């Protein structure tokens, strides 16, 4: 029997400079396991997607102090939202 392992991801709004058009405020959380998070801005999701995938499958970023966490921002340069992306537990699917 084979299995697929990956990490559940928790995305938290870390900071907002200006006013997020979708009303995101620091502390708002999104969880990603097997589907996209409801209510997340598509522009933001598109810009942080690669970081999500790196953490989901065991990678890390050498500039971050914690290998389980990464900080990335949305592409809106006027109302910038910074997201904390972190591992939130391992998921194992047996096939």
Buried (B, 14 or more C-beta within 10 A) or exposed (E): EEEEEBBBBBBBBBEBEEEBEBEBEEEBEBEBEEEEBEEBBEBBBEBBEEBBEBBBEEEBBEEBEEEEBBBBBBEBEEBBBBBBBBBBEEEEEEE
